[in-house]
Amino acid sequence: MYEPRDLRAAIALGRGPGALVIWSWPKGEMALYRHLRTLNLVKIPNEARAEAEAEGEGEDVSGMPACETVLFRHWDPNVLGTLLPLLDGPQQARFLGAAGGLAFDAPDIGRMVAAPRPSGLPPPTPGMLRFGVGQLEQLSSAQAHASNGRIEAYLREVAEEETDGLSSEQVRRVISAAEESGKRYGLLDESAIGKWAFLLLITGGALAHDPTIARAFEESPYEPEVTLDGILEAMRIAAEREEGTA
C-alpha cells in the first residue's frame, strides 16, 4: 500500500504544530472531505446526560438511546493509534468509507502505523459512528497508559538523580500518587500532574501533605496550574539562594 520511505517522507512534512493522517482514497478529494465531515461527530454512551438533555427539552425519554453526541478527533494520530484496534467490522467499514487504508505516526504508541483496509469487511453501521462502553473504557485505559509514559519520560529528564535506579513501575507509582494527591488541589491535566510528580520526587513525597502547600492552593486567586507554577518558581528561587549562601 505504502512504501516505507515515501511514508516517512510524507509524515515528516507534517511535523510541528498539528498532526497528519494520510488517507488512501480512490474517489477524489471532495468525496474524502465529505466523508471526513460525517466523522466529525460520533455517539458515545451517556445515559444520565442524554436523559437530562431530553427532559430539559421536554422530550419523552422512554426508549431513548442512552448516548450523547461528541466531537471525534479523527485527525489526531494518537487517538487513531489507540482507537482503530478496538473497532469491530461494521465500525471499521463506517470509519473507512471508501478508503483503501490510512497511515499516520502515533507517538503515544511509539510507532508509525500503516493500516490497509481489511479484506471482507461487513456493511458499515448506518448513520453516525457509535462507540460502546467497553470500547471507551479500553480507549481511556490506553490513553492513561500513554500519558503516564510521557510523564515518566519527563520525570527521568528533569529529575535524573531522583529517578536513577528506579524501575518504570516505581516511577509509575509516584505518578499515581501525584494524580491522587493532586486531585485535592485541582491538578488534573497531564502537564500539572507531571510537575506535581516532580515536586513529590524531589521532596520524597513530603509536599503531598504539607499544610503550607495546601494553604497556598486554598488561598490562591489563580487557577491550580498557575498556582503550581508559582510554587515551582518559589522553590527554584529558594534553592538558588541556598546554593549562593552555601
Stockholm file with secondary structure:
# STOCKHOLM 1.0

chainA/1-246         MYEPRDLRAAIALGRGPGALVIWSWPKGEMALYRHLRTLNLVKIPNEARAEAEAEGEGEDVSGMPACETVLFRHWDPNVLGTLLPLLDGPQQARFLGAAGGLAFDAPDIGRMVAAPRPSGLPPPTPGMLRFGVGQLEQLSSAQAHASNGRIEAYLREVAEEETDGLSSEQVRRVISAAEESGKRYGLLDESAIGKWAFLLLITGGALAHDPTIARAFEESPYEPEVTLDGILEAMRIAAEREEGTA
#=GR chainA/1-246 SS CCCHHHHHHHHHTTCSSSCCEEEECTTCHHHHHHHHHHTSEEEEECHHHHHHHHHHTTCCCTTCCSEEEEECCTTCHHHHHHHGGGCCHHHHHHHHTTCSEEEEEEGGGTEEEEEECCTTCCCCCSSSCBCCHHHHHHHHHHHHHHHHHHHHHHHHHHSHHHHTTCCHHHHHHHHHHHHHHHHTTTCCSHHHHHHHHHHHHHTTTGGGGCHHHHHHHHHCSSCHHHHHHHHHHHHHHHHHHHHHHC
#=GC SS_cons         CCCHHHHHHHHHTTCSSSCCEEEECTTCHHHHHHHHHHTSEEEEECHHHHHHHHHHTTCCCTTCCSEEEEECCTTCHHHHHHHGGGCCHHHHHHHHTTCSEEEEEEGGGTEEEEEECCTTCCCCCSSSCBCCHHHHHHHHHHHHHHHHHHHHHHHHHHSHHHHTTCCHHHHHHHHHHHHHHHHTTTCCSHHHHHHHHHHHHHTTTGGGGCHHHHHHHHHCSSCHHHHHHHHHHHHHHHHHHHHHHC
//
